[in-house]
Amino acid sequence: MKVVLLGPGLMGAQIACEYALGGHEVVVLARRPDVAQSRIERGFETAREHALAGDAEIEAARARLTVTRDVAAATGAEIIVESVVEDLAEKAAAVQPVLAVAPEAIVATNTSSIPITDIGAAVGAPAQTLGVHYWNPPLLMPLVEVIRGEQTADAAVETMVETLQAMGKRPMRVDRDVPGFVWNRLQLALLREAVWLVERGVAAPATVDAIVRDGLARRWRYTGPFQTAALGGADTFERVAANLWPVLSRARSLNDLRQWLDESPAETARLRERRDAMLAADLRADRAAEESG
């Protein structure tokens, strides 16, 4: 299958690597091919570093991947993966020239917040457009949201689900196009409450991080919120909700988040290295379990 990648930032570059490693012919359209190529090489290095692919696999994938400014190279593409900035006009401007040379292609947008229905209308291909929302870092995160717009054709959804599964991903079907889809609605709801707790002096940011990371996440790794409620008992959770839900935050915006964050290069590098190593270990364990049983 021929895949075109638009928006080769750090995330888009890893997505391009994944399709190439999955056996697809990949064309990366970039305004600055040298920068895009460098990011792609970093993606391949991530795959090598975490034993997701060997040298021979990476060399074969590299041979299937082309970085260019020339839209004509996208002729005949079957999937357009759009990962440009979160701006509807810019997304449409990036996708439309590719649809002109690949009019039957599925448009798989990696938007985090713009309605899929709006993107389909803006690019002029509503039946072919759907959300394929990756999470950072794409090579190390197995789940991908596949979001249906109001006019997305069933065939487009099925093709994307099958394509992702063949690459070892776990596509999560999102059947309605709501703001934030599923992942970001959950993520931002938790962040909203975390900010409320810190703003009001209930706990320090480090304490909130530890409770989520080493408490909630440790258990949620094995039982999601509905499964956890089932284990605790519906009656218990209903009583707790009756007490808590009426008093939970009604925040409408997120302001001055940076005051609680350590964004220093040293700290972010340390966190990213630790996160990637642990996510890679989880991913290898998942694959080993699937192969053994």
Secondary structure, DSSP 4 states (H G I P E B T S, - for coil): -EEEEE--SHHHHHHHHHHHHTT-EEEEE-SSHHHHHHHHHHHHHHHHHTTSS-HHHHHHHHHTEEEES-GGGGTT-SEEEE---S-HHHHHHHHHHHHHH-TT-EEEE--SSS-HHHHHHHHT-GGGEEEEE--SSGGG--EEEEEE-TT--HHHHHHHHHHHHHTT-EEEEE-S--TTTTHHHHHHHHHHHHHHHHHTTSS-HHHHHHIIIIIIHHHHTTS-HHHHHHHH-HHHHHHHHHHHGGGS--------GGGG----HHHHHHHHHHHHHHHHHHHHHHHHHHHH-
